[in-house]
Every structure is written in C-alpha cells, then in structure tokens.
Amino acid sequence: MNCNTLNINQAAEASSEAAVSAQTGGMLPLSEQPFDTLQAITEAKRCLRCKVPQCVKGCPIENNIPEFIHQLSKGNMGSAMKIINETSNLPAICGRVCPHEKQCQGHCVLGKKGDPIKIGRLESFIADFDTGMELIREDIPQKTRGRVAVIGSGPAGLTVAGTLARQGFKVTIFEGHKEPGGVLLYGIPEYRLPKAVVRQEIEKIQALGVEFKTECMVGRNGITVDSIFEDGYDAIFIGTGTARPKDMDIPGNRLRGVNQALYLLHQVSAFNEGAISRRFVPIREGGRVAIIGGGNVAMDAARTALRFGAKVTVLCREGRDELTAIESEYNEAVKEGVEFRWFTQALEFVGNGSGVLQSIRLSTPEGEITENFERVFIAIGSRPANRIVSTTQGIEVDRKGYVLTQDYPYGMTTRKGVFAGGDVVHRPQTVVLAMKAAKEVSQGIAQYIDAVKLMRHIETNNN
Ligand code: SF4
C-alpha cells in the first residue's frame, strides 16, 4: 500500500499552537470564550452534584459530569481528565462544538433559574489544561486482542480507534486526505473549532498506539476492503461520513458562482492554513452571497462568508421553527448580521450570458422575485460516497446509499467482519451523536473479534 504513515511528532508543532489558540478563543463571543483556571474553578463550585444528575441524562455519551466537575472544583485537573477519558475520546472538540444548550447544559437543574453550569466550557477547559500540562499518561494495554482497520478519521473513526486502542486492540486508521480529522478539520470553521485543537486530540489518540495511514483512499489504487483483510486485519470499521453534498436540480446549477457550502469551508480552511492565497477564497469583500439551507453547514458557511466581508442572506425553504441548525449558531449568525429569508425557495440560478451567476429567481411568501447575488453556496445536506461499497462485495446499502447494519454484533454490515457507524449509517448528525453511535459499534467489534478468536481456539484444540 502506498500510503503515508503519520509520525506522532508531526503534530507536535501544532500542539503548542493549540494551547495558545485554546487560550485566546479566536473570534468567539465573550460568552463562549475559554475559561481561565480561576473562572473554571469558580464555575465548577456552583455545581450542586445532584444525586440524580439531569445533565448526564442529556449527554448522549453519558459523561460523568458531576464527578469531573467536582474534581475540577477541588483543583484536581488530572482526576477530572481521567473521568472524562472514560467516556469521551474528543473532549476538547465536544466541549466546543456540541449543542450543549440542548444536551447536558439544557438539562442542568440550575437552568431553571436561568444560569445552568457551563458544562461545555468546563469540559474543554480540562482537555486544554491536560494538553498544556501533559497531565495524563495513561497505562495503555498491550495490543493483543486483535487488529482493526478504521476507514475515515472523522468523529466516528477517531472514537472507534480511541475506544478499541484503550481495550487492547491494534488499530490502524486509513485516511484519504493528507491529514486526519475529516469533517472536524475540513468542515467546521476555525472560529468554532481551531484546527490546532483537532490536531491535539488526534495526537492524543496516536499516543494510545493508533497508527494513521494518510493519503490512503480505500476504494482506489488497489486498496480495498478485501486487500485490508488480506493484510491480516480481524475487522474493519467504515466511518466515512457523508462526503457527497446534495446538488440542486434547478436551471443554472452549473453556472460559475454556484458552489457547495462545503467547498467554501474547504477553501477557507486551506487559506487559513496558508495552503492557498486569498484569491482562491470564493468571496469578494462587499459581494452579495446567498446560502441555501438551514442546517449547521449553512450557518458555518454564512458566518464564514461574513468574516470575509460579504453581505450574506440565508434562504430557507422552511420557517424559523423548522431550522435544523444549533440554536446558538443561528443566534450568533443573526447577531453578526446574517439576513434570513423564510419560506423562500430558489427556482433558478440566472446567468449573465457568459456563464456566470448574476441573480436567483426565488419563490417567496410575497410571490416570485429575482434578486442579484454574485455567489450562492448550497447547503441542503449530503450523503455517503459509494467508493468503498462499489469496490466491495456484500455490503448492502439503502436506496440513498446509507450502509445497512445489524444489531448483533452491533454495527456489523451485511459483510462479515465489516462494521459501519456514524453518519454513513445514521444520516448526518452532530459530532457527539456520531461518537455515541461509534462507541456502541466499538463494543460490537470487540465482541465479534473475541468470539471469532474463541471459536478458532476451540477448533484448534478439537483438531
Ligand atoms: Fe451539576 Fe447541573 Fe449536573 Fe446538577 S444538573 S450535577 S448542578 S451540572
């Protein structure tokens, strides 16, 4: 296999950046800025350590919130990190991008009085503190239980890798891009999730003994599920997410100036990394930009375009109540000056005669109108790419390309030993829900490998 093996030291430079970035908080509003130590301990001391903690009920991965907050309130950062590590592989990320207002924080009893514990900020504080101080050096078990290949290094892939590595499996991640991180690195803007933080979390997963093969696209160049099995892996996990953005089937959709929102986020990410110059970021200062969609990608694209000086309008087919984006992301977008149009549907992208977008014909509650926009970014969802499925026998998918899995062993596809989880099975969800699904599949993989090895052992003894 002609893939690169990522060296753990390659992330080291980024690590020191992470601490700085984590401290400054970039362009975050004050209410989301990272805590300093005194603020974190003061906030932690407010926690009532409820006997029946509602916050845990609201956490999809059931973090032991009262206990880690209690340890933090006493200044025991190492113990707090240990408790978080028991259930989460990506706390610095979850602490920043989870919809806390709907989950843990939204369930906190202190919320009834209008001031819930800022659980997300405490979680990322502990993870950043651990990074900065190198508090935890876990005892990692010998990798004797079996070999697992993980395809994709987004939240689901990293969760499976981290969970199984902690349980004594030798895990290798196959990533098609130059750098691991998937949607965490390329799909979430810097102001919400600094790349340095993602790299830091990945470095911690490497430190658990997980190997990363980058520029290693499964389904191309002879690398297939079959060739991975031939290399001696006991099980394979597909966590490739939904990499194919949905197109809009309306006239003018091939005009220059009509792009996917994910393309904008990729370009901006590359620009921020210094990989491309400003002229490749498809936003002109003062230009009028439309974003089509009402989910988190639409909010990210809108707020990103705004930061590059565009006048941004989000066009939503549904009303305000049907918006699928995280509430706080919508509120921030409004605060920053993004305009929203409800019950508004694009009917046609109109060109200027030279193949370049000039305006959009829209259906609105007031009737049909045509409005000038020089760029439009589409964010109406995405679905799985079929690269792996089309190069592998026996993995069944549904009509839309989502991989079918079973309940026992949990997460196994219709092909023996091949598992799948996260968005590629459950449709696009939040980071933490992809992690939750991946944790459950990890147990399925562990049970499967243990059972196969036991059967082989029995057979060998019988012969
Ligand atoms: Fe603390 Fe709120 Fe959880 Fe109670 S519900 S344990 S106060 S975070």
Residues whose N, C-alpha, C, O or C-beta is under 5 A from the ligand:
A	BS01	SF4	C47 L48 R49 C50 P53 Q54 C55 P66 H107 C108 V109 L110 I117
